[in-house]
Amino acid sequence: MGRYNYAVFNPFRDRSAERAAAAYIEAMRRGDCLEAAKHGRNVVLPNQMSCQQMQADYHDYRAAFVQRLRDRADGENETILYYSNNGYEGNQVTVRRFGDSWSVAEFDNFW
């Protein structure tokens, strides 16, 4: 991140990866690790934390899970989504295609 403060998205893009990431982030915001697990596959979290550890550490910082999509980088079977409220710090979510569906593979913070 940090390349831009804005991005222009193609309005005709496939938003399947974004929907998978949004469902995962919403479950994390609510503190629902079981629901988050439904939208991810062996998700790698910051500092090798478990979902429960991350929920305990971020219990008072729910706003960390409420950020705007700022940018995305698309690969063949992988999309990296950058979320931020200020354009400089936020979350990076890596979503991978498994067959016909997308699942979160990595969730990380950048400050």
The 8 nearest C-alpha neighbors of each residue, nearest first, counted from 0:
[[1, 2, 87, 81, 3, 88, 86, 109],
 [0, 2, 87, 3, 86, 4, 88, 109],
 [1, 3, 0, 4, 87, 5, 86, 70],
 [4, 2, 5, 1, 6, 86, 0, 87],
 [3, 5, 86, 6, 2, 1, 87, 69],
 [6, 4, 3, 69, 7, 86, 70, 2],
 [7, 5, 70, 8, 69, 4, 3, 71],
 [6, 8, 9, 5, 70, 10, 69, 71],
 [9, 7, 10, 6, 12, 70, 11, 71],
 [8, 10, 11, 12, 7, 13, 6, 14],
 [11, 9, 12, 8, 13, 7, 14, 6],
 [12, 10, 9, 13, 14, 8, 15, 7],
 [13, 11, 9, 10, 14, 8, 15, 17],
 [12, 14, 15, 11, 16, 17, 10, 9],
 [13, 15, 17, 16, 12, 18, 11, 19],
 [16, 14, 18, 17, 13, 19, 101, 100],
 [15, 17, 19, 18, 14, 101, 94, 20],
 [16, 18, 14, 20, 15, 19, 21, 80],
 [17, 19, 21, 15, 20, 16, 22, 14],
 [20, 18, 16, 22, 17, 21, 102, 101],
 [19, 21, 23, 17, 18, 22, 24, 103],
 [20, 22, 18, 24, 23, 19, 17, 25],
 [23, 21, 25, 19, 20, 24, 18, 26],
 [24, 22, 35, 20, 26, 21, 38, 25],
 [23, 25, 27, 21, 26, 22, 28, 64],
 [24, 26, 28, 22, 27, 23, 21, 29],
 [25, 27, 35, 31, 29, 23, 28, 24],
 [28, 26, 30, 24, 29, 25, 31, 35],
 [29, 27, 25, 64, 26, 30, 61, 24],
 [28, 30, 26, 27, 31, 25, 61, 24],
 [29, 31, 27, 28, 54, 32, 26, 58],
 [32, 30, 26, 34, 29, 33, 27, 35],
 [31, 33, 35, 34, 50, 36, 30, 27],
 [34, 32, 36, 35, 31, 37, 26, 30],
 [33, 35, 37, 36, 32, 31, 26, 38],
 [36, 34, 23, 32, 26, 37, 38, 33],
 [35, 37, 39, 33, 38, 34, 32, 40],
 [38, 36, 34, 35, 39, 33, 40, 23],
 [39, 37, 36, 102, 35, 23, 103, 19],
 [40, 38, 103, 102, 36, 37, 42, 104],
 [41, 39, 42, 104, 102, 103, 36, 38],
 [42, 40, 104, 43, 39, 105, 36, 103],
 [43, 41, 104, 105, 40, 39, 44, 103],
 [42, 44, 105, 106, 104, 41, 47, 45],
 [43, 45, 106, 47, 48, 107, 105, 42],
 [46, 44, 107, 47, 48, 43, 108, 106],
 [45, 47, 48, 44, 43, 107, 49, 53],
 [46, 48, 45, 44, 43, 49, 53, 50],
 [49, 47, 46, 44, 52, 45, 53, 50],
 [48, 50, 52, 51, 53, 47, 44, 43],
 [49, 51, 53, 52, 32, 54, 48, 44],
 [50, 52, 54, 49, 53, 55, 32, 48],
 [53, 51, 55, 49, 54, 50, 48, 56],
 [52, 54, 56, 50, 55, 51, 57, 48],
 [53, 55, 51, 57, 52, 56, 58, 30],
 [54, 56, 52, 58, 53, 57, 51, 59],
 [55, 57, 53, 54, 58, 52, 59, 60],
 [58, 56, 60, 54, 59, 55, 53, 61],
 [59, 57, 55, 54, 60, 56, 61, 30],
 [58, 60, 57, 61, 56, 62, 55, 54],
 [61, 59, 57, 62, 58, 63, 64, 56],
 [62, 60, 63, 64, 28, 59, 58, 57],
 [61, 63, 65, 64, 60, 66, 28, 59],
 [62, 64, 61, 65, 60, 66, 89, 90],
 [65, 63, 62, 28, 61, 24, 66, 27],
 [66, 64, 62, 63, 67, 61, 28, 24],
 [65, 67, 83, 84, 82, 64, 68, 63],
 [68, 66, 82, 83, 84, 69, 65, 81],
 [67, 69, 82, 81, 70, 83, 66, 80],
 [70, 68, 82, 81, 67, 83, 6, 5],
 [71, 69, 81, 6, 80, 68, 72, 82],
 [70, 72, 80, 79, 81, 73, 78, 69],
 [71, 73, 79, 78, 80, 74, 70, 77],
 [74, 72, 78, 77, 71, 79, 75, 76],
 [75, 73, 77, 76, 78, 72, 79, 95],
 [74, 76, 77, 73, 78, 96, 95, 72],
 [77, 75, 96, 74, 95, 78, 97, 73],
 [78, 76, 95, 74, 94, 75, 96, 73],
 [79, 77, 73, 94, 72, 74, 93, 80],
 [78, 80, 93, 72, 71, 92, 94, 73],
 [79, 81, 71, 92, 91, 70, 93, 78],
 [80, 82, 91, 70, 69, 68, 71, 90],
 [83, 81, 68, 90, 67, 69, 66, 89],
 [84, 82, 89, 66, 86, 67, 85, 88],
 [83, 85, 66, 67, 86, 89, 82, 88],
 [84, 86, 83, 87, 88, 4, 89, 66],
 [87, 85, 4, 83, 84, 88, 1, 69],
 [88, 86, 1, 85, 83, 0, 89, 110],
 [89, 87, 110, 109, 83, 86, 85, 90],
 [88, 90, 83, 109, 82, 108, 110, 87],
 [91, 89, 108, 82, 107, 81, 109, 92],
 [90, 92, 81, 107, 80, 106, 108, 82],
 [91, 93, 106, 80, 105, 79, 94, 90],
 [94, 92, 79, 105, 104, 78, 103, 80],
 [93, 95, 103, 78, 102, 104, 77, 16],
 [96, 94, 77, 101, 102, 76, 104, 103],
 [95, 97, 101, 76, 100, 98, 77, 102],
 [98, 96, 100, 101, 99, 95, 102, 76],
 [97, 99, 100, 96, 101, 76, 95, 102],
 [98, 100, 97, 96, 101, 15, 102, 76],
 [101, 99, 97, 96, 98, 102, 15, 16],
 [100, 102, 96, 95, 16, 97, 19, 94],
 [103, 101, 39, 38, 94, 95, 19, 40],
 [102, 104, 39, 94, 105, 93, 20, 38],
 [105, 103, 42, 94, 93, 40, 39, 102],
 [104, 106, 43, 42, 93, 92, 103, 44],
 [107, 105, 92, 44, 91, 43, 93, 45],
 [106, 108, 91, 45, 90, 44, 92, 105],
 [109, 107, 90, 89, 91, 110, 45, 106],
 [110, 108, 88, 89, 90, 107, 91, 0],
 [109, 88, 89, 108, 87, 90, 0, 1]]
